[in-house]
Amino acid sequence: MAANAGGGPAGPAKMAFSKALNTSLRTALENDPKVLVMGEDVGKLGGVFRITDGLQKDFGEERVIDTPLAESGIIGTAIGLALRGYRPVTEIQFDGFVFPAYDQIVTQLAKMHARALGTVKLPVVIRIPYGGGIGAVEHHSESPEALFAHVAGLKIVSPANPSDAYWMLQQAIECDDPVIFLEPKARYWDKGEVDTTAIPGPLHRARVIRPGTDLTLAAYGPTVKTALAAAQAAEEEGRSLEVVDLRSISPVDFDTLQGSVEKTGRLVIVHEAPVFFGAGAEVAARITERCFYHLEAPVLRVGGFHAPYPPARLEEEYLPGLDRVLDSVDRALAY
Amino acid sequence: MDSTAARGKPRRSSAKRAAKKTQPGKPPAPGTPRAPEMVQLLTPEGERVEHPDYAVDPTPEELRGLYRDMVLTRRFDAEATALQRQGELGLWPSLLGQEAAQIGSGRALHDDDYVFPTYREHGVAWCRGVDPTKLLGMFRGVNHGGWDPGSNNFHLYTIVIGSQVLHATGYAMGVAKDGGGQAVIAYFGDGASSQGDVSEAFTFAAVYQSPVVFFCQNNQWAISEPTERQTRVPLYQRAAGFGFPGVRVDGNDVLAVLAVTRAAVERARAGEGPMLIEAFTYRMGAHTTSDDPTRYRPSDELEEWQGKDPLLRLGRLLEREKLADADFFAALDEESDRLARKVREAIRTMPDPEHMAMFEHVYADGHALVDEERAGYAAYLDSFADTETGTGTKNEGVR
């Protein structure tokens, strides 16, 4: 235990995505007395998804704080705590509940460092379980990343596997800027190897997670798994797809993506959020500009529709599943 | 057209109406607000009065100091308004009429207390030792806040109504975690009292017993909307519903404001939790230089409040009690003029920001997109470098 600040097993270990986040929070609380965890039900209950399980018991109510049910209050007080020198890691219970805090995030949190000409720092992390696929009621399955990506001053990341969940949360907490940390809730129960002693790569670096030659599939968060499945299926049809896990939405690592697209000549972007004015639109525009002479086909996007997130019985139609991704792959390859 | 007459005379205070409705001997209907009480220690005529709960016993020097603070603040404010009229500032939110509320509360604070202002707390800034010329930058359009909040424990002005009240509460939560012993004060107005953030701040501060003083300057008007458009109860009475004390103080009485704020600050510093102060005052000027209050409020109301002017009443006390002589007033006049000249000089020599300044401090740890756009815009500007002007940074090159 002493040799391993995280309290988890030393070296690589198989861990659920949710446990990786929990371990990461524990490590951060142990390493830095200024780190606080705050949100609704994060204390005794351990959060509705149990991401903060056991933390209040071990670190006390002063550091793992059950807040009143007021999202603007959570972010607004986190700003004040950050001004006092704390590093609050806030939890918004579900994606669709972030909007009462949207004003504080956009008008205050994002802009205060610039407003103060750099004299204050706002190291606030906003953890948001996001995305669909869990059969939930309204407001529990949304993907609001584009609504934050448009705002200068915020950083936005989304891990897709347990190892990234652990390390990217460590890095988000260490970052002196506000970070929107989007957790693909459908992946909470996925297991993977986590090495809490490894040296992680940069937070905002994209990663080629499957090499290929015919087309690049870019995804982040919950759709990375879908993209990998699509690449696997395409391989069986003799097509070689390269999969890039963007990992970061603000900023996007266009250099890594450009390297991939210059090689493959085709790009399909997959996200759960509505395609219209989504992150994929920005990626498409910039990659088109950067890779114009390498592109064999227009950049295509697969994602949610311009409709409210549907009732759970329809969500498989709304979400970009394997077939819709492969359909776009076929369209791109047909040019 | 006499639209004022057509609308009927605006009723200024719901509390006043509620007080009128209360009949002796008959219990009020459920939900009827209690008749408001207001702490006053100095009458508009400049006479000292006693209050059972709040007292202050300033030395003559302290009284002269408070008067000087208010006079200089008013002079600074008038100069800023003039500078706006002359085109040197884009906008100015005047504090005219609220000097006692701001100086009284500002002088109740300890150096290590922390202030979260709105955008009108020029008098509080003065008390905190913030260089008044630094307040002008954001209204001239050279920055969004030109001072380091940490150097005077005076946060930047916040324009979105009520947002800073949550920041103050969070800061106070941090103070408590660090062992307490300091107070945080959050300024806001009667209009802001309708914002959800203010109610959320009350809730957080109450449940965590945070060392924060909520200082509401009820200046009767939120741009064109009277306080009765914001509340059915006297604002200070809202505190009871959240579980902490609330007090209405005569906001034009610098001594009462000083006494009540001191009590609230000492309470917070002792770890006894939050308190709400409603400073009952009046915005004698416009909301900002862009506003025209003649469209919505009657002139007799202003006249009535001019009789309660915060400077006038303390001046009367100083004169009647012979606590200040003609030399004092003459020297203060001179000091006011010097301050005004300094402000005028500072605004005229205030440099515009550098072209690339907008890319600075967007992030503390950097951001690839900002780097890319900064480089792109610099290259664009540099593309004019070989034109006649040769500056490479001015739009002259475009012609």
Interface residues (C-beta under 8 A of the other chain):
Chain A: E62 T67 P68 A70 S72 G73 I75 G76 T77 A78 I79 G80 L81 A82 L83 R84 G85 Y86 P100 D103 Q104 T107 Q108 K111 M112 H113 A114 R115 A116 L117 G118 T119 V120 K121 L122 A152 G153 K155 C175 D176 D177 H204 S250 P251 V252 D253 F254
Chain B: F116 N143 H144 G145 G146 D148 P149 G150 H155 L156 T158 V160 S163 V165 L166 H167 A168 T169 G170 Y171 A172 M173 G174 V175 K177 D178 G196 D197 E200 A201 T203 F204 V207 E360 H361 V362 Y363 A364 D365 H367 A368 L369 V370
